[in-house]
């Protein structure tokens, strides 16, 4: 997978997280041969988001105690 393709996949997954994917990009993504890169990037971003939220909550609780 090329560097541009990885960046393109990352941007597509982020857009999908927020629900702002353009129809042109969605069609491009659905024409890819394998959904595996989108699944892997999606799982990684979801885990990072959960960890980020956990850290923010811990920080807020620690500063207001």
SESEFI-687140 format. One record per residue (C-alpha): residue number from 0; residue in one letter; x, y, z. Coordinates in Angstrom, 1 decimal, decimal comma. Layout:
REM residues N
<timi k="NUM" r="A" c1="X" c2="Y" c3="Z"/>
...
END
This chain:
REM residues 65
<timi k="0" r="X" c1="0,0" c2="0,0" c3="0,0"/>
<timi k="1" r="X" c1="1,5" c2="3,4" c3="-1,0"/>
<timi k="2" r="X" c1="1,9" c2="6,3" c3="1,3"/>
<timi k="3" r="X" c1="-0,9" c2="8,2" c3="-0,5"/>
<timi k="4" r="X" c1="-3,2" c2="5,3" c3="-0,2"/>
<timi k="5" r="X" c1="-2,6" c2="5,0" c3="3,6"/>
<timi k="6" r="X" c1="-3,3" c2="8,7" c3="4,0"/>
<timi k="7" r="X" c1="-6,4" c2="8,5" c3="1,8"/>
<timi k="8" r="X" c1="-7,7" c2="5,5" c3="3,9"/>
<timi k="9" r="X" c1="-7,1" c2="7,4" c3="7,1"/>
<timi k="10" r="X" c1="-8,9" c2="10,5" c3="5,8"/>
<timi k="11" r="X" c1="-11,8" c2="8,3" c3="4,6"/>
<timi k="12" r="X" c1="-12,2" c2="6,6" c3="8,0"/>
<timi k="13" r="X" c1="-12,0" c2="9,9" c3="9,9"/>
<timi k="14" r="X" c1="-14,7" c2="11,4" c3="7,5"/>
<timi k="15" r="X" c1="-16,8" c2="8,3" c3="8,2"/>
<timi k="16" r="X" c1="-16,4" c2="8,7" c3="11,9"/>
<timi k="17" r="X" c1="-17,9" c2="12,2" c3="11,7"/>
<timi k="18" r="X" c1="-20,4" c2="11,3" c3="8,9"/>
<timi k="19" r="X" c1="-19,1" c2="13,8" c3="6,4"/>
<timi k="20" r="X" c1="-17,8" c2="11,5" c3="3,6"/>
<timi k="21" r="X" c1="-18,5" c2="12,9" c3="0,1"/>
<timi k="22" r="X" c1="-20,4" c2="10,6" c3="-2,3"/>
<timi k="23" r="X" c1="-17,4" c2="10,7" c3="-4,7"/>
<timi k="24" r="X" c1="-15,0" c2="9,5" c3="-1,9"/>
<timi k="25" r="X" c1="-17,5" c2="6,9" c3="-0,7"/>
<timi k="26" r="X" c1="-17,8" c2="5,4" c3="-4,2"/>
<timi k="27" r="X" c1="-14,0" c2="5,4" c3="-4,5"/>
<timi k="28" r="X" c1="-13,7" c2="3,5" c3="-1,2"/>
<timi k="29" r="X" c1="-16,4" c2="1,0" c3="-2,0"/>
<timi k="30" r="X" c1="-14,6" c2="0,2" c3="-5,3"/>
<timi k="31" r="X" c1="-11,4" c2="-0,9" c3="-3,5"/>
<timi k="32" r="X" c1="-10,7" c2="-4,6" c3="-3,6"/>
<timi k="33" r="X" c1="-10,4" c2="-5,2" c3="0,1"/>
<timi k="34" r="X" c1="-12,1" c2="-3,6" c3="3,1"/>
<timi k="35" r="X" c1="-9,3" c2="-4,8" c3="5,5"/>
<timi k="36" r="X" c1="-7,3" c2="-1,5" c3="5,5"/>
<timi k="37" r="X" c1="-10,5" c2="0,5" c3="6,4"/>
<timi k="38" r="X" c1="-11,3" c2="-2,0" c3="9,2"/>
<timi k="39" r="X" c1="-7,8" c2="-1,9" c3="10,7"/>
<timi k="40" r="X" c1="-7,6" c2="1,9" c3="10,6"/>
<timi k="41" r="X" c1="-11,2" c2="2,1" c3="12,0"/>
<timi k="42" r="X" c1="-10,3" c2="-0,2" c3="14,9"/>
<timi k="43" r="X" c1="-7,1" c2="1,7" c3="15,7"/>
<timi k="44" r="X" c1="-8,9" c2="5,1" c3="15,6"/>
<timi k="45" r="X" c1="-11,7" c2="3,8" c3="17,8"/>
<timi k="46" r="X" c1="-9,2" c2="2,5" c3="20,4"/>
<timi k="47" r="X" c1="-7,3" c2="5,7" c3="20,3"/>
<timi k="48" r="X" c1="-10,6" c2="7,7" c3="20,8"/>
<timi k="49" r="X" c1="-11,6" c2="5,6" c3="23,8"/>
<timi k="50" r="X" c1="-8,1" c2="5,9" c3="25,4"/>
<timi k="51" r="X" c1="-8,2" c2="9,7" c3="24,8"/>
<timi k="52" r="X" c1="-11,6" c2="10,0" c3="26,4"/>
<timi k="53" r="X" c1="-10,5" c2="7,9" c3="29,4"/>
<timi k="54" r="X" c1="-7,4" c2="10,2" c3="29,8"/>
<timi k="55" r="X" c1="-9,5" c2="13,3" c3="29,6"/>
<timi k="56" r="X" c1="-11,9" c2="12,0" c3="32,2"/>
<timi k="57" r="X" c1="-9,1" c2="11,0" c3="34,5"/>
<timi k="58" r="X" c1="-7,5" c2="14,4" c3="34,1"/>
<timi k="59" r="X" c1="-10,8" c2="16,3" c3="34,8"/>
<timi k="60" r="X" c1="-11,5" c2="14,1" c3="37,9"/>
<timi k="61" r="X" c1="-7,9" c2="14,6" c3="39,2"/>
<timi k="62" r="X" c1="-8,0" c2="18,4" c3="38,8"/>
<timi k="63" r="X" c1="-11,4" c2="18,8" c3="40,4"/>
<timi k="64" r="X" c1="-10,9" c2="16,6" c3="43,4"/>
END
